[in-house]
Amino acid sequence: MATGRGRSIAELIASGERSISFEFFPPKDEAGVERLWRAITALEPYRPTFVSVTYGAGGATRDTTVEITGRIARETSLTPVAHLTCVGHTREELEKILDTYTEVGVHHLMALRGDPPEGPRAEWTPTEGGLDYALDLVELAASRGDFRIGVAAFPEGHPNAESRDHDADVLVAKARAGAEYAVTQMFFRAQDYVDLVERVRARGVDIPILPGIMPILNLHAIQRQGELVGTSVPDEIVARISAHDDPAAIRAEGIAIAAELCEDLLALGAPGLHFYTLNFSKATLEIFERLQITA
């Protein structure tokens, strides 16, 4: 069973050939719980470096996130990473949530500002008595408990960032405040990831940056999500997907594109791969088959 604070994700990444990790979200009903645990069971044999569990806007899924991460810590060999956002919480509430994570045996945290309930492009309005930035949450978690802290990174820049250089400055500040690794937003051009890493390294910070992988199984859904989070789908990928009418063929093309991106990223020195699973294991396992990753 996963117990104790353990090594940092940075240490785990440094000790292996590559890091594999998965992201899940809190299910809304019992059927969703069963689907989530089927995915966890299917992916556990691949011995991921960690699995993370997201946190709904405004703390909508707070209790479920705590419950799931605690259960993963108790019942599996996996290292759970709990997401926590600043949205809708006072500093006192955040301190209590951090204490609860410690009580349930969760010692790894993904510290995020989070998106406003209206969406990532909506104007940010701080909660009265709360925190303004992910940097503030990193500092709080570092001072509050014995946490290993991860943060988000944005290969194409955060939607609210002044520039990609400013965005890199923010990531560097989070690293210097106590973040030990970063996981990127989804993206589809390997060069955007390489450029992000180079910007951070040029600022004297060697924090591991894991690329986040989202296979395109529905082009329109990915494009809508990309517009919200500031991720563009390159024309050549749109053309490859749009060349197919059959859903099975579209899916296969999307899996192939994701696998090619993974291969390119690993060849370019990425320390591993982080998969946005959407609580299913099938697409990730299909990518693994193409990459010849075995359990």
LOVEXLUM-783859 format. One record per residue (C-alpha): x negated, z negated, y negated; residue number from 1. Coordinates in steps of 0.05 Angstrom, whole numbers. Layout:
<recs>
X:Z:Y:NUM
...
</recs>
This chain:
<recs>
0:0:0:1
-22:12:-72:2
-42:-55:-101:3
-78:-82:-162:4
-105:-48:-223:5
-155:-8:-183:6
-203:44:-209:7
-185:83:-271:8
-158:153:-264:9
-223:176:-298:10
-263:141:-243:11
-219:171:-188:12
-228:241:-218:13
-303:231:-224:14
-309:210:-151:15
-275:270:-118:16
-279:345:-114:17
-214:353:-152:18
-155:312:-175:19
-85:329:-152:20
-26:293:-185:21
49:300:-190:22
102:283:-242:23
172:260:-225:24
231:239:-268:25
282:183:-257:26
343:210:-219:27
413:202:-246:28
451:188:-182:29
442:170:-109:30
434:242:-87:31
378:249:-138:32
344:186:-111:33
345:215:-41:34
316:281:-66:35
262:245:-105:36
240:205:-44:37
240:267:0:38
192:299:-50:39
149:237:-52:40
147:234:24:41
129:308:29:42
73:304:-23:43
43:236:-5:44
0:265:53:45
-38:306:1:46
-67:240:-25:47
-56:253:-99:48
-99:216:-149:49
-34:190:-180:50
39:205:-189:51
74:194:-255:52
146:178:-272:53
175:201:-338:54
215:160:-388:55
279:185:-420:56
287:194:-494:57
304:130:-530:58
290:90:-467:59
351:120:-432:60
318:113:-364:61
276:51:-377:62
303:9:-320:63
302:66:-270:64
230:84:-289:65
208:12:-279:66
246:9:-213:67
216:74:-185:68
145:59:-206:69
150:-11:-177:70
177:17:-111:71
122:69:-107:72
71:13:-118:73
103:-31:-64:74
122:20:-11:75
71:77:-13:76
-3:89:-14:77
5:124:-81:78
-20:102:-150:79
41:104:-196:80
33:118:-270:81
92:96:-313:82
109:135:-376:83
126:95:-438:84
147:122:-506:85
156:93:-576:86
225:123:-584:87
281:73:-597:88
239:10:-585:89
213:-45:-629:90
143:-70:-619:91
171:-133:-586:92
212:-91:-537:93
151:-50:-519:94
111:-113:-506:95
166:-137:-458:96
166:-70:-422:97
91:-73:-413:98
98:-144:-385:99
151:-119:-337:100
105:-64:-311:101
51:-115:-298:102
101:-159:-261:103
123:-102:-214:104
51:-83:-199:105
45:-21:-243:106
-22:-21:-278:107
-28:53:-298:108
8:77:-360:109
22:143:-395:110
28:125:-469:111
69:176:-509:112
101:178:-577:113
160:213:-544:114
210:262:-572:115
268:245:-618:116
335:245:-581:117
351:311:-618:118
291:345:-587:119
216:354:-596:120
223:396:-660:121
269:346:-695:122
242:305:-752:123
209:241:-727:124
243:178:-751:125
207:113:-731:126
248:56:-703:127
251:-3:-750:128
200:-53:-725:129
172:-1:-677:130
111:43:-672:131
99:111:-705:132
48:145:-660:133
23:148:-589:134
-43:121:-617:135
-6:57:-636:136
22:50:-566:137
-47:61:-535:138
-75:5:-579:139
-17:-41:-561:140
-23:-28:-486:141
-99:-37:-489:142
-90:-104:-524:143
-30:-128:-485:144
-49:-122:-412:145
-97:-98:-360:146
-75:-25:-363:147
-108:41:-347:148
-80:88:-400:149
-68:163:-400:150
-42:205:-457:151
-13:275:-470:152
-53:335:-492:153
-28:401:-521:154
-67:466:-506:155
-26:503:-559:156
-22:443:-605:157
34:393:-613:158
95:424:-647:159
86:376:-706:160
10:383:-712:161
-19:413:-775:162
-68:454:-734:163
-101:455:-666:164
-162:422:-697:165
-119:365:-724:166
-86:360:-656:167
-155:352:-624:168
-171:297:-675:169
-109:260:-652:170
-129:265:-579:171
-199:241:-595:172
-170:181:-633:173
-127:163:-573:174
-188:166:-528:175
-228:121:-574:176
-171:72:-576:177
-171:63:-501:178
-141:124:-467:179
-182:142:-405:180
-154:211:-389:181
-104:262:-414:182
-52:308:-381:183
-32:372:-417:184
36:399:-433:185
53:461:-392:186
17:525:-413:187
5:594:-383:188
-62:618:-411:189
-125:588:-382:190
-162:603:-446:191
-116:556:-485:192
-138:499:-439:193
-211:518:-445:194
-207:520:-521:195
-174:451:-522:196
-229:421:-479:197
-283:452:-522:198
-251:424:-586:199
-250:354:-556:200
-321:359:-529:201
-346:383:-597:202
-321:317:-625:203
-364:278:-577:204
-310:256:-528:205
-314:270:-453:206
-245:245:-433:207
-220:282:-370:208
-164:330:-388:209
-119:350:-330:210
-80:416:-338:211
-5:409:-328:212
24:464:-283:213
97:486:-286:214
114:546:-241:215
162:596:-272:216
222:597:-224:217
271:615:-280:218
242:655:-337:219
297:641:-388:220
295:566:-374:221
220:563:-383:222
223:604:-447:223
276:557:-476:224
235:496:-458:225
172:529:-485:226
205:541:-552:227
222:468:-557:228
153:441:-538:229
111:496:-571:230
89:532:-508:231
92:608:-507:232
101:652:-446:233
52:710:-452:234
81:781:-453:235
44:801:-391:236
76:744:-352:237
145:761:-379:238
134:833:-356:239
113:811:-286:240
173:766:-278:241
222:815:-309:242
201:870:-261:243
242:835:-208:244
317:828:-202:245
322:790:-137:246
318:713:-146:247
273:706:-86:248
225:759:-113:249
226:726:-182:250
209:659:-149:251
153:689:-109:252
123:722:-171:253
128:656:-209:254
92:619:-152:255
38:673:-151:256
27:668:-226:257
21:592:-222:258
-28:597:-165:259
-71:647:-203:260
-72:601:-264:261
-93:543:-219:262
-150:584:-189:263
-174:605:-258:264
-171:534:-285:265
-211:505:-227:266
-262:561:-233:267
-269:544:-307:268
-284:472:-292:269
-217:436:-296:270
-224:369:-260:271
-159:379:-223:272
-86:399:-228:273
-23:361:-249:274
42:389:-223:275
109:382:-258:276
152:378:-195:277
222:370:-224:278
232:323:-164:279
224:378:-113:280
164:390:-68:281
177:462:-45:282
146:500:-104:283
85:455:-106:284
74:463:-31:285
80:539:-38:286
26:537:-91:287
-17:494:-46:288
-10:545:10:289
-36:600:-36:290
-93:555:-59:291
-108:534:13:292
-99:461:-5:293
-82:422:58:294
-58:351:71:295
</recs>
